[in-house]
Amino acid sequence: MAHRFAARLTVPDFRNLGVQLRLLLLAEGLYALWWWLGALSAGRAWPAWQTRSALFEPALLTLAGVLALLAPWLRRRPPRTALAWTAVAAVAVALGWRAALAAVGLPTPTPPALLVGTLAVWAAVVAYFDWRHHRLSPALTEARLQALQSRMQPHFLFNSLNSVLALMPRDPARAEAMLEDLAELYRALLAEPRALVPLREELALARAYLAVEQVRLGERLRVAWHVDTAPADALLPPLTLQPLVENAVRHGVEPQPLGACVTIEAFRDDHHLVLFVRNPLPPPGAATRGHGLALANLRERLALHYDAEARLRVYESEGEFVVQVRLPIRAEGVSRAPRRSAS
């Protein structure tokens, strides 16, 4: 049991703003509980608060900064090793601040009490981040399963195969290309899940999907691509773009008698990758409203990978349904692509 627990431990990215905020809030909450219990037992609330705050607050802020600086190094270590080093850093910072405060004559906890308290807070923080990561992790597999199941719906498969059969007598080359697109689509959906993939792969998957739908819908489906300046090597969660494009076709193009245009835009804005998928709003009375599963799943996966640094916006503007995804470009996925404003 202990080995299985150790194997599943994870190390959060302490450079992430959301991780830093959660670290500070959780530690402050534990500190408030510790102070309250101490005040009850000692009967001196304000002196206890002053004594412990003089040590706790600077030590916590210092530790947050140290972990942010060590984050790239920690991410390259095995989880158990990295977490052990975070514990060492927490204890070292706490003892360092205790020595500094004792040197100027301020009251401080005894070293054993400080050690126990520091490790207790550290264990609670590690347990919280581990629980949060594994609570959201099923979304990675669920996204692939959900996309695969939607692709395997009989109407999609039968329509695609019927389109291939109809093309074979009059345009064998196009029929072959459609089969290749279908194979590429299924290959991507059945591939082993990876944490992050380059933007170029997401764009290729979306193009393969739209090529299949183009044969089925013909001139009713029009696509406008604005991705030439996008950082092709920027990393993002797999199946980020394709489900959004699928929703745009299903809810924005299929209900329109004359068809419609789906617009896909990707660009770099400072240190962020920005994606837009736009489609016309369906006609009044059209029964195309979905359950929002794809959007909810993507929002959860963005929270898993980026916490508060990523954003998913859904809104209506000038007769269009717009989905915007904004996420940070990591150092390992930086491109020299031109920058532009998200406004």
Residue pairs with C-beta under 8 A, 6 or more apart in sequence:
6 79
6 80
8 130
8 134
9 79
9 80
9 83
9 126
9 130
10 79
10 129
10 130
10 133
10 134
11 74
11 75
11 77
11 79
11 82
11 83
11 86
12 19
12 129
12 133
13 19
13 71
13 75
14 20
14 23
14 64
14 67
14 68
14 70
14 71
14 74
15 68
15 71
15 72
16 306
16 307
16 308
16 309
17 307
17 308
17 309
18 306
18 307
18 308
18 309
19 129
19 307
20 64
20 68
21 308
22 128
22 129
22 307
23 64
23 67
23 125
24 60
24 61
24 64
26 124
26 125
26 128
27 60
27 121
27 125
28 60
30 120
30 121
30 124
31 52
31 56
31 60
31 121
34 52
34 117
35 45
35 48
35 49
35 52
38 48
38 52
39 45
39 48
39 49
42 48
51 106
51 107
51 108
52 109
54 101
54 106
55 94
55 97
55 98
55 101
55 108
55 109
55 114
58 97
59 93
59 94
59 96
59 97
62 93
62 97
63 89
63 90
63 93
63 94
66 89
66 93
67 74
67 86
67 89
70 85
70 86
70 89
72 331
74 82
74 85
74 86
75 82
77 85
83 126
86 122
86 126
87 119
87 122
90 118
90 119
90 121
90 122
91 115
91 118
91 119
94 114
94 115
94 118
95 111
95 114
95 115
98 108
98 109
98 111
98 114
101 108
102 108
108 114
109 117
133 304
136 300
136 301
136 303
136 304
137 304
139 297
139 300
139 301
139 304
140 193
140 195
140 237
140 301
140 304
141 193
142 297
143 237
143 238
143 239
143 243
143 297
143 298
143 301
144 189
144 193
144 238
144 239
146 243
146 293
146 294
146 297
147 189
147 239
147 242
147 243
148 189
148 190
150 156
150 246
151 157
151 185
151 186
151 189
159 216
160 178
160 182
160 212
160 215
160 216
163 178
163 212
163 215
163 216
164 175
164 178
164 179
164 182
164 215
165 175
167 174
167 175
167 178
167 215
168 175
174 215
177 211
178 211
178 212
178 215
181 208
181 209
181 211
181 212
182 208
182 212
184 204
184 205
184 208
185 205
185 208
185 209
185 212
188 201
188 205
188 208
189 239
193 238
194 238
195 237
195 305
196 235
196 236
196 237
196 238
196 305
196 330
196 333
197 235
197 236
197 237
197 238
198 232
198 233
198 234
198 235
198 333
199 230
199 231
199 232
199 233
199 234
199 235
199 236
199 266
199 273
200 232
200 233
201 238
202 236
202 238
202 239
202 240
202 241
202 242
203 227
203 230
203 232
203 241
203 266
205 239
205 241
205 242
206 241
206 242
206 245
206 264
209 242
209 245
209 246
210 221
210 223
210 245
210 249
210 262
213 221
213 249
214 221
214 223
217 249
217 253
217 254
217 259
219 259
220 253
220 256
220 258
220 259
220 260
221 249
221 253
221 259
221 260
221 262
222 259
222 260
222 261
222 262
223 261
223 262
223 263
223 264
224 261
224 262
224 263
224 264
225 264
226 263
226 264
226 265
226 266
226 267
227 264
227 265
227 266
227 267
229 267
229 268
229 337
229 338
229 340
230 266
230 267
230 268
230 273
230 337
231 268
231 273
231 329
231 333
231 334
231 335
231 336
231 337
232 335
232 337
233 333
233 334
233 335
234 268
234 273
234 329
234 333
234 334
234 335
235 329
235 330
235 332
235 333
236 273
236 327
237 298
237 301
237 302
237 305
240 275
240 298
240 301
240 325
241 264
241 275
241 277
243 294
243 297
243 298
244 275
244 277
244 294
244 298
244 323
244 325
245 262
245 264
245 277
246 294
247 277
247 279
247 290
247 294
247 295
247 323
248 262
248 277
248 278
248 279
248 321
248 323
249 262
249 279
250 288
250 290
251 279
251 282
251 288
251 289
251 290
251 321
252 260
252 262
252 279
252 280
252 281
252 282
252 321
253 259
253 260
253 262
253 279
254 288
255 282
255 283
255 286
255 288
256 280
256 282
256 283
260 279
260 280
261 279
261 280
262 277
262 278
262 279
263 276
263 277
263 278
263 279
264 275
264 276
264 277
265 274
265 275
265 276
265 277
265 278
266 273
266 274
266 275
266 276
267 273
267 274
267 337
267 339
267 340
267 342
268 274
268 329
268 335
268 337
268 338
268 339
268 340
269 326
269 339
269 340
269 341
269 342
270 339
271 328
271 329
272 326
272 327
272 328
272 329
272 342
273 326
273 327
273 328
273 329
274 324
274 325
274 326
274 342
275 324
275 325
275 326
276 322
276 323
276 324
277 322
277 323
278 320
278 321
278 322
278 323
279 320
279 321
280 319
280 320
280 321
281 316
281 319
281 320
281 321
282 288
295 312
295 314
295 323
298 312
298 325
299 312
302 310
302 311
302 312
302 325
302 327
303 310
305 327
306 327
306 328
309 327
309 328
310 325
310 326
310 327
310 328
311 324
311 325
311 326
311 327
312 323
312 324
312 325
312 326
313 322
313 323
313 324
313 326
314 321
314 322
314 323
314 324
315 322
315 324
316 322
326 342
329 335
